[in-house]
Amino acid sequence: MLADIAIRRARPRDIDRISQIEQESFVDPWKAAVFAEALSYFPESFFVATVSGEVVGFVLGGLEDTGEEIYGHICNLAVTPAWRKRGIARRLVERVEQQFAVELATGVQLEVRVSNRAAQQFYRRLGYRPALRFKGYYANGEDAIVMMKWFR
């Protein structure tokens, strides 16, 4: 079954489907226009997972340069509910990490809700560790845990 899943770079025509998956996945979803803008900024690190040509998941990341380190930032990741628990999210994260490494990033950062234990466990299995906590990061005032994975 996983052999039928393809990972490729996102295209402008994918934005509506990405937005739909976002709506299904989050209580405070991004709008389609935000994804379209992100695709224009980060075309090399915005990927979709497809099954028989249908987009079933996506990951959006970008590079950040602190002046001392260049690191990848996973901004958004989601898989449509019908396709969850099949390794798609893991494959998407691995693909964006590969892109960050090619672009000489030293690690990857992401934020996850304090209440989202399942996501925290998922990222821990992939080698991410909590680094710090942002108070009131999300629109509803919930804190975020910043998780990091270093390549070196």
Secondary structure, DSSP 8 states (H G I E B T S, - for coil): -GGGEEEEE--GGGHHHHHHHHHHH-SS---HHHHHHHHHH-GGGEEEEEETTEEEEEEEEEEEE-SS-EEEEEEEEEE-GGG-SSSHHHHHHHHHHHHHHHTT-SEEEEEEETT-HHHHHHHHHTT-EEEEEETT-STTS--EEEEEEE--
